[in-house]
């Protein structure tokens, strides 16, 4: 009995003296581990006579409990002290600047599409969309390009190997013009829409990529004529380039789905922009480094297209145009290689991209970045 008392006193003293968690754990092993002194005492119970066990058992159990409780108390005290020490020594300086968070940017193509939507919304146009996986009928036939039409060959079309749900050939749309047909069929007339989106042609060099972007415009109403088209394009391009002296060159052209057809070029000159890029200048036909950029195809909607879209061409007329969005972005913001648009190089995106706060508005100027 005295022996047990001594053991308990010694254990309490040593546990109280343990000043870190590691030495405390070593004591736990020494007393309560498999070979620990208290554990060995417990084992002796098995060899005792029942009377002896009844007498000594509770004392040994009480000793084990006392040692175990003392260890737990000491552990809690040490942990509390460690926490207090940490709280006393650690400081957060709230006046430090926040670390730089990785930022995305708005791609110039997305920015220009938003600018176009803003400009045309002001003229009463709404935004329409159509599928990129299109059928032959909407992409060609309904646009007055029947099976044997030579203009089909100019589109370098990507076809799918399998037929579509209606048995027709499926393809990646080569232009946004099928949205003209879809919109007329869905909404009838009158109609004023733009249709931005991706288009695909098997073509690749510095100014052509297999995927690029167009915005289609379509107005259907009574008594629409070429003058409306010219005014709309001029108003749009002046708003887009934010200058009044934009020079346009209208050339007679041919598209199966417009009659007559007009190709529109915009005059530009090489000049250094704020970031050293070349920028568009209107009214600069005499500048030494002057060029014409082919920008869009347009014309009066062919009456056969109006008819195939379910409207009466004797009642409804209209004009349509298709603009290359990537080209618009290149001219306005001064990139010279179209392929870089789609490389996903973060350095390019950082340089040419826009902040999400640069929301195009007509009042603030559609090109918010100077
Ligand atoms: N779809 C034509 C193209 O991709 C452009 C265009 C659209 C021409 C509408 C006339 C009218 O080249």
Boltz pocket constraint, residues with backbone or C-beta under 6 A from the ligand:
constraints:
  - pocket:
      binder: B
      contacts: [[A, 174], [A, 175], [A, 176], [A, 177], [A, 217], [A, 255], [A, 258], [A, 262], [A, 296], [A, 297], [A, 298], [A, 299], [A, 320], [A, 321], [A, 322], [A, 323]]
      max_distance: 6.0
